[in-house]
Amino acid sequence: MSRKKITHPKKTTNAPKQMPKMTNDALHERFVIGRHPVESALEMHRDANKLFIQEDSRGAVIERIIAYAKEANVPYTFVPKMKLDQMAAGQNHQGVLLMSSAVKYASLNDLFQVAQSRQEDPFFILLDGIEDPHNLGSILRTADAAGAHGVIILKHRAVGLTATVAKTAAGSLERVKVARVTNMVDTIEELKQRGLWIFGSDMDGVDYRQWQATGPIGVVIGNEGKGLSKRVSEHVDEKVCLPMIGGTESLNASVAASLLIYEVFRTRHPLT
């Protein structure tokens, strides 16, 4: 006589499910993280669903954040630090998170409209494969400070607008339009047709102290390790370099970008 196999019901548990760990991209789809990014997002009337504040947070910045939230009719609540830690998934939230829609990328036309609204010649920064989110955030911050009309980044093989980028930009992401393109060479050619002169940062270029940074221009900054890609290098109108007499072989991408951006600023806003 064969024995009938006896099966036992699986044990169930009522333990709460843990939130899956999210990437920076996924985080930025849901949250703006940190005091200054949140303050800027609310000040610039970015679409937001709810504001979370650590229950023991105090200070002038927190007061301004709450005031902006009230003005925009964004509901807010005070929560324990543990809850913010879980929601931020390792990011330094500084006691503030804003549940918000994702930052929308701009079009090239949007960037031109910024220049037109200021009645200025267009000035764009093109990033040819920047991969470090801290570099992108720093470049956005400098672009904002110097009055650039927009930043253009690659869609593939480059960093996008992540939570780390927003945090490093310290609110500038809300003020600087960022366009994302699939092909940098095609974009350069389109900008040329629309009247821009394109300069690439390259050690084989002219000393930036001799650079005539006037008129409608775009400045291309290459990848942190490889510099400008070969095809991009072949399509820029001119190349400029930052001379170095010390022992270092290259500068950080965001530092190089900052120097060139402010050379444009110096040319456009001379001392009187």
C-alpha positions in Angstrom: 0.0 0.0 0.0 1.4 3.3 -1.1 1.6 6.1 1.4 -0.2 9.4 0.6 2.1 12.4 0.7 1.1 14.8 3.4 1.7 18.5 2.6 1.8 21.2 5.2 0.5 24.7 4.7 3.2 27.3 4.4 3.8 29.5 7.4 2.7 33.0 7.0 4.0 36.1 8.8 2.5 39.5 9.5 5.9 41.2 9.6 5.9 44.4 7.6 7.6 44.4 4.3 10.8 46.5 4.0 11.0 49.2 1.4 13.2 48.2 -1.5 16.4 50.0 -1.7 16.2 52.6 -4.5 18.8 54.0 -6.8 19.6 57.7 -6.9 17.5 58.0 -10.1 14.5 56.3 -8.5 14.9 58.5 -5.4 14.9 61.7 -7.4 11.7 60.5 -9.1 10.1 60.7 -5.6 12.0 63.1 -3.4 13.9 66.3 -3.3 16.4 65.7 -0.5 18.2 68.3 1.7 17.4 71.7 3.1 18.6 74.0 0.3 17.3 71.8 -2.6 13.9 71.6 -0.9 13.8 75.3 -0.2 14.6 76.1 -3.8 12.1 73.6 -5.1 9.3 75.1 -3.1 10.4 78.7 -3.8 10.4 77.9 -7.6 6.9 76.4 -7.2 7.9 72.9 -8.3 5.0 70.4 -8.3 5.0 68.8 -4.9 2.8 66.3 -3.0 4.0 66.4 0.6 6.8 67.8 2.8 8.4 65.7 5.5 10.4 67.4 8.3 12.3 65.8 11.1 10.5 66.4 14.3 13.4 68.1 16.1 14.5 70.3 13.2 14.8 74.0 13.9 16.3 77.1 12.4 15.8 79.9 9.8 16.0 77.6 6.8 13.3 75.2 8.2 11.1 78.2 8.9 11.4 79.4 5.3 10.7 75.9 4.0 7.5 75.8 6.0 6.5 79.2 4.9 7.0 78.3 1.2 5.1 75.1 1.7 2.1 77.0 3.3 2.2 79.5 0.4 2.1 76.7 -2.2 -0.5 74.8 -0.2 1.9 71.8 0.1 0.9 69.7 3.2 3.7 69.0 5.6 4.2 66.7 8.6 6.9 66.2 11.3 8.2 62.7 11.4 11.0 60.8 13.4 14.5 60.8 12.0 14.2 57.0 11.5 11.4 57.4 9.0 13.4 60.0 7.0 16.4 57.7 7.0 14.4 54.9 5.5 12.8 57.1 2.9 16.1 58.7 1.9 17.8 55.2 1.6 21.2 56.4 2.8 21.1 60.0 1.4 22.0 62.8 3.8 18.5 64.4 4.1 19.4 67.1 6.7 16.0 66.6 8.3 13.9 67.5 5.2 12.4 65.6 2.3 9.9 66.8 -0.3 7.8 64.3 -2.1 7.7 65.7 -5.6 7.4 64.9 -9.3 10.6 64.3 -11.2 12.6 67.1 -12.6 11.6 67.6 -16.3 14.3 67.9 -18.8 14.2 71.0 -21.1 14.4 71.2 -24.8 17.0 73.1 -26.8 14.3 75.7 -27.6 13.7 76.2 -23.9 17.4 77.1 -23.4 17.2 79.6 -26.3 14.1 81.1 -24.7 16.0 81.8 -21.5 18.7 83.7 -23.4 16.0 85.6 -25.3 14.1 86.5 -22.2 17.3 88.0 -20.8 18.1 89.7 -24.1 21.5 88.1 -24.1 23.5 86.0 -26.6 23.0 82.3 -25.8 25.6 80.7 -23.6 25.3 76.9 -23.1 27.5 74.4 -21.4 27.7 71.0 -23.1 28.8 68.0 -21.2 30.3 65.2 -23.3 29.9 62.1 -21.0 30.2 63.5 -17.5 29.7 60.4 -15.2 30.2 61.7 -11.7 27.0 63.2 -10.1 29.1 65.5 -7.9 30.8 67.0 -11.0 27.4 67.6 -12.7 26.0 69.1 -9.5 29.0 71.4 -9.2 28.8 72.5 -12.8 25.1 73.3 -12.5 25.9 75.4 -9.4 28.6 77.4 -11.3 26.3 77.7 -14.4 23.7 79.2 -12.2 26.1 81.6 -10.5 27.6 82.8 -13.7 24.3 83.3 -15.5 24.6 80.5 -18.2 21.4 79.9 -20.1 21.4 76.1 -19.8 23.3 72.9 -19.6 23.2 70.0 -22.2 23.9 66.5 -21.1 23.9 63.1 -22.8 21.1 60.6 -22.3 23.4 57.5 -22.5 26.7 56.7 -20.8 26.5 59.8 -18.6 24.9 60.8 -15.3 21.4 62.2 -15.3 19.6 64.4 -12.8 19.9 62.1 -9.7 19.3 63.0 -6.1 23.1 63.3 -5.5 23.2 65.8 -8.4 20.4 67.8 -6.9 22.0 67.8 -3.5 25.4 68.9 -4.8 23.8 71.6 -6.9 22.3 73.1 -3.7 19.2 74.4 -5.3 20.6 75.4 -8.7 18.9 72.5 -10.4 15.6 74.4 -9.9 17.0 77.5 -11.7 19.2 76.1 -14.5 17.5 74.3 -17.4 19.0 71.0 -18.4 18.5 69.5 -21.8 19.3 65.8 -22.4 20.2 64.7 -25.9 21.0 61.3 -27.5 23.8 62.5 -29.8 26.2 65.3 -28.9 27.6 65.7 -32.4 24.2 66.2 -33.9 23.4 68.7 -31.2 26.6 70.7 -31.8 25.8 70.9 -35.5 22.2 72.1 -34.7 23.6 74.8 -32.4 26.0 75.9 -35.1 23.2 76.3 -37.5 21.4 78.4 -34.9 24.3 80.8 -34.7 26.5 79.4 -31.9 30.3 79.1 -32.0 31.3 75.9 -30.2 34.4 75.7 -28.1 35.8 72.5 -26.7 38.0 72.1 -23.6 41.2 70.4 -24.8 44.9 70.4 -23.9 45.7 71.0 -27.6 43.7 74.2 -27.7 44.6 77.9 -27.4 45.4 79.3 -23.9 42.1 80.4 -22.4 43.6 83.7 -21.5 43.7 84.5 -25.2 40.1 83.2 -25.7 37.6 85.7 -27.3 34.6 84.4 -25.5 32.1 86.8 -27.1 28.8 86.3 -29.0 26.6 83.2 -28.9 28.7 80.3 -27.7 28.7 76.8 -26.4 31.5 75.3 -24.2 32.0 71.6 -24.3 33.5 69.8 -21.3 34.7 66.2 -21.8 34.5 63.1 -19.7 36.4 63.0 -16.4 39.0 60.4 -17.6 38.9 60.5 -21.4 38.2 64.1 -22.2 36.3 65.0 -25.4 35.3 62.1 -27.5 37.0 61.9 -30.9 33.9 62.7 -32.9 33.0 65.7 -30.7 36.6 66.9 -30.9 36.4 66.9 -34.7 33.2 69.0 -34.7 33.9 71.9 -32.3 34.9 75.2 -34.0 37.8 75.9 -31.7 39.6 74.4 -28.7 40.7 76.1 -25.5 43.0 74.9 -22.8 43.8 75.6 -19.2 47.6 75.8 -18.9 49.3 74.0 -16.1 52.9 74.4 -14.8 52.7 72.2 -11.8 53.0 68.4 -11.5 49.3 67.5 -12.1 48.3 66.3 -15.5 44.7 67.4 -15.5 42.0 69.3 -13.6 38.8 67.9 -12.2 36.0 68.3 -14.8 33.9 70.6 -12.6 37.0 72.8 -11.8 37.9 73.1 -15.5 34.3 73.9 -16.3 34.1 76.6 -13.6 37.2 78.3 -14.9 35.9 78.4 -18.5 32.4 79.4 -17.4 33.8 82.4 -15.5 36.0 83.4 -18.3 32.8 83.8 -20.3 31.3 85.7 -17.4 34.4 88.0 -17.2 34.2 88.8 -20.9 30.5 89.5 -20.8 30.6 91.5 -17.6 33.8 93.6 -17.6 34.7 95.9 -14.8 33.7 99.5 -15.6 
